Amino acid sequence: MPAVHHKLLLEDALQDSPQTRSLLSVFEEDSGNLTEYTNQLLQTLQRVFGAQSEMGLATEQLSRQLLDYEKKNFALGKGDEEVITTLQSFAKTVGELNSLHSGLANQMADSMVFPLIQFREKDLTEISTLKEIFGIATDEHEAAMVKYSRLPKKKENEKLKADMMKEVAYTRRKQHQASLQYYCALNALQYRKRVAMLEPMLGYTQAQ
Amino acid sequence: MPAVHHKLLLEDALQDSPQTRSLLSVFEEDSGNLTEYTNQLLQTLQRVFGAQSEMGLATEQLSRQLLDYEKKNFALGKGDEEVITTLQSFAKTVGELNSLHSGLANQMADSMVFPLIQFREKDLTEISTLKEIFGIATDEHEAAMVKYSRLPKKKENEKLKADMMKEVAYTRRKQHQASLQYYCALNALQYRKRVAMLEPMLGYTQAQ
């Protein structure tokens, strides 16, 4: 593993040296790992949210069920009044717990699950889009270089040669631009990932 | 609906009058309704227990997941120490919540779900078994009566007639015994059902 700097220097993008490429691959490996971890964490957070949400629904059903006892109109209802009253007061308590559980589930959705979904959809997706654009630009530049190097050295080709040089320069500029954006995003990810990892847990703790 | 007494009188079992039969049918309707309600309530209580149990499992997974961040060994790990430490302390908090949730789930199983399962398996099943036995005894008694009434009135049949009378008396005694047990169980159910309905909710409230 190469010496780890914490930043891809934008001024290195133009030269695109093997050292820079090697550092880039470290950043790419890191963001790949982060994507994997984010997906796993998101699955777990959604499981926690799901359980909390189900708890709300289950207690809601229980509260209704307890009130249903009275509606059953038991043929031998005499002496049941006490049971009915007690079940009604239980239903009230369970109903209050239900509000608590449902509120907690909503808070979890908003401040625990949602921020991580946003991190995945916005930041991680941006990285993979920019990686793709950078890859295409690199391929195009290399193709232009190969075409240029294969030109016959004859004098009458000067016009064609000049056109090809322009193409090489153009694709090089495009690749340079793509790499600048890609480097920027990869650098930014290193800062954003800290917030992204901690924010859902702050939301969770706050909800409790 | 006939006037509702709260007790099937055992001394009425022998005479087995239409009035007693009618009162019996009220008790049977009541215990049928109670069985239906018990099954629904049990389903809901098991749903609540399931949600609580899933909450324990989900928080356990989350606690593990948070500790996994360190094991990911991110290539660009420098600066991550803070994130790792914070996630570890979150993992500890979540772990404590997990113990709470799991403990709560166990308490729910023991003092909320279990008593109602027992009521269903013991009391309600006893009623349906005794109802069946009573039905069979009634059928056998009626069959004996029919056979007896169809005996030819000739004098040489005296021996056969005496045997048939014994059979009628024997099946009548069996039916009487079955009805005594059945009445007893139906009467007892009226007392037990109150405890059976309230006990799981007391367990639930205690668990919270």
Interface residues (C-beta under 8 A of the other chain):
Chain A: M1 V4 H6 V26 F27 E29 D30 N33 L34 Y37 Q40 L41 T44 L45 R47 V48 G50 A51 Q52 E54 M55 L57 A58 T59 Q61 L62 Q65 L66 D68 Y69 K72 F74 A75 L76 K78 G79 D80 E82 V83 T86 L87 F90 T93 V94 L97 Q190 K193 R194 M197 L198 M201 Y204 T205 Q208
Chain B: M1 V4 H6 V26 F27 E29 D30 N33 L34 Y37 Q40 L41 T44 L45 R47 V48 G50 A51 Q52 E54 M55 L57 A58 T59 Q61 L62 Q65 L66 D68 Y69 K72 F74 A75 L76 K78 G79 D80 E82 V83 T86 L87 F90 T93 V94 L97 Q190 K193 R194 M197 L198 M201 Y204 T205 Q208
